[in-house]
């Protein structure tokens, strides 16, 4: 009897460890969706992300035509991976504006020189305040914004070739 009591703390610890590891390996929800879907963009006026260019404002998304809002950073590896898909979307006539997170104009310029520039305007969000207000949990993320400035869709992570039809479908629904 005394011997089995000696093993009880170890058994409790192993049980706790199994429960903990199960939660880590198979969480209920792996994707955190923005609470802003279906709501207007937060009011913002960001300075330009590039020298000698315009900044980005909420009003830029209230001009009657759906657009993409891409949240990216020059230091983000998946942002580089999605660059060809963003270029394809832009070449297909999709208007894409961007919010650069915690970035410097020279780093943004180098990133765009290397991977291409699909953006019409880039706003600089040095403190991630607009990113957080959008409900974005990381970079890259892309939002479909309808012509009235309402967030209609959120794509979390890099846009891959197989995601292009879905992006076009969401833009069509936002018309």
PASEBA-1860 file (N, C-alpha, C; in nm, 3 decimals):
! residues 175
1> XXXXXXXX> 0.082/-0.120/0.000/0.000/0.000/0.000/0.087/0.127/0.000 ~ 0.188/0.128/0.087/0.276/0.245/0.093/0.350/0.264/-0.039 ~ 0.386/0.152/-0.102/0.459/0.160/-0.227/0.375/0.226/-0.338 ~ 0.247/0.191/-0.345/0.160/0.250/-0.447/0.138/0.398/-0.421 ~ 0.136/0.442/-0.298/0.123/0.584/-0.267/0.246/0.662/-0.312 ~ 0.361/0.598/-0.311/0.482/0.664/-0.358/0.475/0.695/-0.507 ~ 0.408/0.612/-0.582/0.397/0.629/-0.726/0.283/0.724/-0.766 ~ 0.193/0.757/-0.676/0.077/0.842/-0.706/0.117/0.978/-0.762
9> XXXXXXXX> 0.212/1.052/-0.703/0.249/1.182/-0.761/0.301/1.169/-0.905 ~ 0.379/1.064/-0.931/0.430/1.045/-1.066/0.315/1.016/-1.163 ~ 0.219/0.936/-1.122/0.103/0.904/-1.206/0.022/1.029/-1.234 ~ 0.001/1.115/-1.134/-0.073/1.240/-1.152/0.002/1.332/-1.248 ~ 0.133/1.339/-1.234/0.214/1.422/-1.323/0.205/1.373/-1.466 ~ 0.216/1.242/-1.487/0.208/1.185/-1.623/0.070/1.211/-1.683 ~ -0.035/1.198/-1.606/-0.170/1.226/-1.653/-0.183/1.373/-1.694 ~ -0.132/1.463/-1.610/-0.133/1.605/-1.642/-0.055/1.632/-1.771
17> XXXXXXXX> 0.060/1.570/-1.785/0.142/1.588/-1.904/0.070/1.541/-2.030 ~ 0.001/1.429/-2.023/-0.075/1.377/-2.137/-0.186/1.474/-2.176 ~ -0.259/1.526/-2.080/-0.366/1.621/-2.108/-0.310/1.749/-2.171 ~ -0.200/1.798/-2.115/-0.136/1.920/-2.166/-0.089/1.901/-2.310 ~ -0.021/1.791/-2.338/0.032/1.766/-2.473/-0.082/1.745/-2.575 ~ -0.190/1.684/-2.533/-0.305/1.665/-2.622/-0.360/1.801/-2.663 ~ -0.369/1.894/-2.569/-0.417/2.029/-2.599/-0.324/2.104/-2.692 ~ -0.194/2.084/-2.676/-0.098/2.151/-2.763/-0.100/2.096/-2.904
25> XXXXXXXX> -0.112/1.966/-2.916/-0.104/1.903/-3.047/-0.232/1.912/-3.128 ~ -0.345/1.927/-3.063/-0.471/1.935/-3.136/-0.563/2.040/-3.074 ~ -0.523/2.169/-3.088/-0.609/2.274/-3.033/-0.742/2.280/-3.107 ~ -0.844/2.331/-3.040/-0.977/2.336/-3.100/-0.981/2.425/-3.223 ~ -0.923/2.541/-3.217/-0.924/2.632/-3.331/-0.784/2.682/-3.358 ~ -0.730/2.650/-3.472/-0.595/2.691/-3.504/-0.592/2.827/-3.572 ~ -0.704/2.874/-3.623/-0.709/3.001/-3.694/-0.791/3.100/-3.613 ~ -0.734/3.217/-3.595/-0.803/3.322/-3.521/-0.860/3.420/-3.623
33> XXXXXXXX> -0.990/3.419/-3.640/-1.058/3.508/-3.735/-1.077/3.646/-3.673 ~ -1.077/3.744/-3.759/-1.100/3.881/-3.715/-1.245/3.898/-3.670 ~ -1.263/3.971/-3.563/-1.397/4.006/-3.516/-1.456/4.119/-3.600 ~ -1.378/4.169/-3.696/-1.421/4.283/-3.777/-1.492/4.243/-3.907 ~ -1.499/4.114/-3.937/-1.567/4.072/-4.060/-1.712/4.121/-4.054 ~ -1.756/4.188/-4.160/-1.892/4.242/-4.166/-1.904/4.382/-4.105 ~ -1.793/4.436/-4.058/-1.794/4.569/-3.996/-1.710/4.665/-4.080 ~ -1.732/4.796/-4.060/-1.652/4.894/-4.134/-1.506/4.890/-4.091
41> XXXXXXXX> -1.420/4.927/-4.185/-1.279/4.943/-4.150/-1.267/5.044/-4.036 ~ -1.172/5.025/-3.947/-1.149/5.128/-3.845/-1.103/5.257/-3.914 ~ -1.130/5.367/-3.852/-1.089/5.496/-3.909/-0.939/5.513/-3.890 ~ -0.868/5.536/-4.001/-0.724/5.555/-3.992/-0.674/5.644/-4.105 ~ -0.560/5.701/-4.081/-0.486/5.779/-4.181/-0.339/5.750/-4.156 ~ -0.284/5.658/-4.235/-0.145/5.617/-4.218/-0.052/5.697/-4.307 ~ 0.066/5.729/-4.258/0.164/5.793/-4.346/0.210/5.696/-4.453 ~ 0.272/5.750/-4.556/0.319/5.667/-4.668/0.426/5.570/-4.621
49> XXXXXXXX> 0.419/5.448/-4.673/0.521/5.349/-4.643/0.646/5.366/-4.728 ~ 0.631/5.436/-4.840/0.743/5.465/-4.930/0.762/5.615/-4.942 ~ 0.885/5.656/-4.958/0.911/5.799/-4.979/0.849/5.842/-5.112 ~ 0.804/5.967/-5.115/0.746/6.027/-5.236/0.622/5.953/-5.286 ~ 0.541/5.902/-5.194/0.415/5.840/-5.233/0.308/5.880/-5.132 ~ 0.185/5.846/-5.165/0.072/5.882/-5.078/0.058/5.780/-4.965 ~ 0.000/5.825/-4.856/-0.031/5.736/-4.745/-0.160/5.660/-4.774 ~ -0.217/5.601/-4.671/-0.337/5.519/-4.687/-0.438/5.560/-4.582
57> XXXXXXXX> -0.564/5.583/-4.626/-0.670/5.627/-4.536/-0.792/5.537/-4.550 ~ -0.874/5.538/-4.451/-1.000/5.464/-4.455/-1.082/5.503/-4.577 ~ -1.085/5.630/-4.611/-1.164/5.680/-4.723/-1.122/5.620/-4.856 ~ -0.999/5.571/-4.867/-0.952/5.508/-4.991/-1.031/5.381/-5.022 ~ -1.098/5.325/-4.922/-1.175/5.201/-4.939/-1.325/5.226/-4.949 ~ -1.365/5.352/-4.959/-1.506/5.386/-4.966/-1.540/5.452/-5.098 ~ -1.483/5.400/-5.205/-1.500/5.463/-5.336/-1.578/5.376/-5.434 ~ -1.659/5.283/-5.382/-1.751/5.207/-5.465/-1.701/5.080/-5.528
65> XXXXXXXX> -1.573/5.049/-5.516/-1.518/4.930/-5.581/-1.446/4.844/-5.476 ~ -1.471/4.712/-5.477/-1.400/4.626/-5.381/-1.249/4.625/-5.407 ~ -1.174/4.612/-5.298/-1.028/4.610/-5.306/-0.975/4.508/-5.207 ~ -0.848/4.478/-5.224/-0.779/4.397/-5.125/-0.695/4.489/-5.037 ~ -0.690/4.456/-4.910/-0.601/4.523/-4.815/-0.507/4.415/-4.764 ~ -0.380/4.427/-4.802/-0.280/4.328/-4.764/-0.196/4.383/-4.649 ~ -0.186/4.306/-4.542/-0.103/4.341/-4.428/0.026/4.261/-4.443 ~ 0.139/4.333/-4.457/0.265/4.264/-4.485/0.381/4.334/-4.415
73> XXXXXXXX> 0.499/4.277/-4.428/0.622/4.337/-4.377/0.738/4.290/-4.463 ~ 0.837/4.374/-4.478/0.954/4.338/-4.559/1.034/4.225/-4.495 ~ 1.025/4.211/-4.366/1.100/4.108/-4.292/1.026/3.975/-4.284 ~ 0.910/3.966/-4.346/0.822/3.849/-4.337/0.850/3.753/-4.453 ~ 0.896/3.632/-4.422/0.927/3.533/-4.526/0.801/3.490/-4.602 ~ 0.687/3.459/-4.536/0.568/3.423/-4.613/0.516/3.538/-4.701 ~ 0.548/3.662/-4.664/0.508/3.776/-4.749/0.582/3.769/-4.883 ~ 0.708/3.729/-4.880/0.783/3.711/-5.004/0.725/3.596/-5.085
81> XXXXXXXX> 0.682/3.491/-5.016/0.626/3.374/-5.085/0.495/3.408/-5.156 ~ 0.417/3.501/-5.103/0.289/3.534/-5.166/0.303/3.642/-5.273 ~ 0.420/3.701/-5.286/0.439/3.811/-5.381/0.398/3.776/-5.525 ~ 0.433/3.659/-5.579/0.391/3.628/-5.717/0.239/3.623/-5.732 ~ 0.169/3.574/-5.631/0.024/3.567/-5.637/-0.038/3.707/-5.631 ~ 0.019/3.795/-5.548/-0.030/3.933/-5.543/-0.005/4.003/-5.676 ~ 0.110/3.977/-5.737/0.138/4.036/-5.868/0.037/3.985/-5.971 ~ 0.004/3.857/-5.965/-0.095/3.800/-6.058/-0.231/3.866/-6.039
89> XXXXXXXX> -0.271/3.885/-5.914/-0.399/3.951/-5.886/-0.398/4.094/-5.940 ~ -0.290/4.167/-5.914/-0.281/4.306/-5.961/-0.283/4.312/-6.113 ~ -0.213/4.221/-6.178/-0.210/4.219/-6.324/-0.346/4.181/-6.384 ~ -0.429/4.117/-6.302/-0.565/4.081/-6.345/-0.664/4.193/-6.319 ~ -0.616/4.306/-6.270/-0.702/4.421/-6.249/-0.751/4.441/-6.107 ~ -0.705/4.361/-6.014/-0.746/4.377/-5.874/-0.666/4.491/-5.811 ~ -0.736/4.582/-5.745/-0.670/4.690/-5.674/-0.629/4.639/-5.536 ~ -0.500/4.654/-5.507/-0.446/4.608/-5.379/-0.377/4.724/-5.311
97> XXXXXXXX> -0.421/4.755/-5.191/-0.353/4.850/-5.105/-0.291/4.771/-4.991 ~ -0.195/4.832/-4.922/-0.123/4.757/-4.820/-0.097/4.839/-4.695 ~ -0.081/4.766/-4.586/-0.034/4.822/-4.460/0.095/4.750/-4.428 ~ 0.204/4.826/-4.421/0.335/4.771/-4.386/0.352/4.780/-4.235 ~ 0.381/4.667/-4.173/0.388/4.657/-4.028/0.532/4.670/-3.979 ~ 0.553/4.763/-3.885/0.683/4.781/-3.819/0.799/4.775/-3.921 ~ 0.791/4.863/-4.019/0.886/4.862/-4.128/0.941/5.001/-4.155 ~ 1.053/5.007/-4.226/1.115/5.133/-4.266/1.098/5.150/-4.417
105> XXXXXXXX> 1.083/5.274/-4.463/1.064/5.297/-4.607/1.171/5.231/-4.694 ~ 1.297/5.237/-4.652/1.404/5.178/-4.734/1.393/5.025/-4.740 ~ 1.348/4.963/-4.631/1.329/4.817/-4.632/1.211/4.777/-4.720 ~ 1.104/4.856/-4.714/0.988/4.831/-4.800/1.030/4.843/-4.947 ~ 1.104/4.951/-4.979/1.148/4.972/-5.117/1.235/4.856/-5.166 ~ 1.325/4.807/-5.082/1.410/4.694/-5.120/1.327/4.568/-5.141 ~ 1.230/4.545/-5.055/1.141/4.429/-5.068/1.066/4.434/-5.201 ~ 1.009/4.550/-5.233/0.932/4.565/-5.357/1.020/4.557/-5.480
113> XXXXXXXX> 1.144/4.607/-5.471/1.237/4.596/-5.584/1.271/4.451/-5.610 ~ 1.279/4.372/-5.506/1.315/4.230/-5.521/1.198/4.143/-5.566 ~ 1.076/4.170/-5.511/0.962/4.080/-5.534/0.852/4.138/-5.621 ~ 0.862/4.266/-5.656/0.759/4.331/-5.736/0.665/4.412/-5.648 ~ 0.598/4.509/-5.710/0.508/4.597/-5.636/0.366/4.587/-5.691 ~ 0.281/4.509/-5.625/0.142/4.498/-5.669/0.051/4.605/-5.609 ~ 0.108/4.692/-5.523/0.026/4.783/-5.443/0.004/4.917/-5.511 ~ -0.119/4.968/-5.493/-0.150/5.103/-5.538/-0.100/5.204/-5.435
121> XXXXXXXX> -0.128/5.176/-5.307/-0.082/5.260/-5.196/-0.035/5.171/-5.083 ~ 0.062/5.224/-5.008/0.113/5.153/-4.890/0.115/5.250/-4.773 ~ 0.046/5.212/-4.666/0.050/5.289/-4.543/0.147/5.225/-4.446 ~ 0.212/5.307/-4.366/0.309/5.258/-4.269/0.247/5.252/-4.130 ~ 0.241/5.131/-4.074/0.185/5.108/-3.940/0.301/5.065/-3.848 ~ 0.377/5.162/-3.803/0.499/5.134/-3.724/0.469/5.072/-3.587 ~ 0.349/5.093/-3.536/0.316/5.041/-3.402/0.216/4.927/-3.407 ~ 0.179/4.884/-3.525/0.080/4.777/-3.546/-0.060/4.812/-3.495
129> XXXXXXXX> -0.088/4.939/-3.474/-0.219/4.978/-3.420/-0.332/4.948/-3.517 ~ -0.312/4.975/-3.646/-0.416/4.946/-3.745/-0.428/4.796/-3.765 ~ -0.316/4.727/-3.766/-0.319/4.581/-3.777/-0.405/4.522/-3.665 ~ -0.385/4.565/-3.544/-0.463/4.514/-3.431/-0.609/4.556/-3.441 ~ -0.634/4.679/-3.486/-0.772/4.726/-3.500/-0.848/4.645/-3.607 ~ -0.775/4.595/-3.706/-0.836/4.510/-3.810/-0.868/4.370/-3.758 ~ -0.809/4.335/-3.645/-0.825/4.199/-3.594/-0.726/4.104/-3.658 ~ -0.620/4.159/-3.716/-0.516/4.079/-3.779/-0.424/4.023/-3.671
137> XXXXXXXX> -0.391/3.895/-3.685/-0.308/3.832/-3.583/-0.164/3.809/-3.629 ~ -0.131/3.851/-3.749/0.005/3.831/-3.798/0.018/3.877/-3.941 ~ 0.133/3.851/-3.998/0.157/3.884/-4.138/0.198/3.757/-4.212 ~ 0.160/3.743/-4.336/0.067/3.828/-4.409/-0.078/3.790/-4.382 ~ -0.162/3.886/-4.399/-0.307/3.867/-4.400/-0.364/3.958/-4.506 ~ -0.470/3.913/-4.568/-0.534/3.991/-4.674/-0.683/3.997/-4.647 ~ -0.737/4.116/-4.662/-0.879/4.140/-4.639/-0.944/4.186/-4.769 ~ -1.065/4.137/-4.795/-1.146/4.190/-4.904/-1.234/4.298/-4.842
145> XXXXXXXX> -1.225/4.418/-4.897/-1.302/4.532/-4.849/-1.398/4.572/-4.960 ~ -1.528/4.581/-4.929/-1.623/4.619/-5.033/-1.612/4.769/-5.062 ~ -1.685/4.818/-5.159/-1.676/4.958/-5.201/-1.726/5.058/-5.100 ~ -1.788/5.012/-4.993/-1.835/5.101/-4.886/-1.742/5.098/-4.764 ~ -1.632/5.025/-4.774/-1.536/5.019/-4.664/-1.568/4.914/-4.560 ~ -1.651/4.814/-4.596/-1.687/4.706/-4.503/-1.594/4.586/-4.528 ~ -1.541/4.530/-4.422/-1.455/4.412/-4.433/-1.543/4.291/-4.460 ~ -1.522/4.226/-4.573/-1.607/4.114/-4.613/-1.541/3.977/-4.599
153> XXXXXXXX> -1.409/3.975/-4.602/-1.339/3.845/-4.601/-1.198/3.865/-4.549 ~ -1.146/3.762/-4.485/-1.009/3.764/-4.433/-0.938/3.637/-4.477 ~ -0.824/3.653/-4.540/-0.738/3.539/-4.575/-0.617/3.545/-4.483 ~ -0.602/3.444/-4.399/-0.492/3.440/-4.304/-0.376/3.364/-4.365 ~ -0.258/3.422/-4.357/-0.138/3.359/-4.412/-0.114/3.402/-4.556 ~ -0.012/3.343/-4.614/0.024/3.382/-4.750/-0.078/3.328/-4.850 ~ -0.101/3.406/-4.954/-0.190/3.364/-5.062/-0.108/3.273/-5.152 ~ -0.159/3.153/-5.173/-0.091/3.054/-5.258/-0.168/3.044/-5.391
161> XXXXXXXX> -0.107/2.984/-5.491/-0.176/2.975/-5.621/-0.316/2.915/-5.611 ~ -0.333/2.816/-5.526/-0.466/2.753/-5.512/-0.568/2.842/-5.443 ~ -0.523/2.954/-5.383/-0.615/3.047/-5.318/-0.669/3.154/-5.412 ~ -0.608/3.171/-5.528/-0.647/3.277/-5.621/-0.795/3.269/-5.658 ~ -0.850/3.153/-5.696/-0.994/3.148/-5.730/-1.083/3.192/-5.613 ~ -1.046/3.155/-5.492/-1.124/3.195/-5.374/-1.119/3.346/-5.354 ~ -1.004/3.407/-5.376/-0.992/3.553/-5.363/-1.081/3.621/-5.467 ~ -1.077/3.574/-5.592/-1.162/3.631/-5.696/-1.310/3.613/-5.659
169> XXXXXXX> -1.346/3.499/-5.607/-1.487/3.474/-5.568/-1.530/3.569/-5.457 ~ -1.443/3.590/-5.362/-1.477/3.682/-5.250/-1.486/3.826/-5.299 ~ -1.401/3.865/-5.392/-1.412/3.999/-5.451/-1.544/4.014/-5.526 ~ -1.584/3.911/-5.599/-1.712/3.915/-5.673/-1.829/3.927/-5.576 ~ -1.824/3.855/-5.465/-1.932/3.864/-5.365/-1.937/4.002/-5.302 ~ -1.824/4.070/-5.296/-1.817/4.203/-5.232/-1.868/4.315/-5.324 ~ -1.900/4.284/-5.448/-1.950/4.387/-5.542/-2.090/4.430/-5.506
END
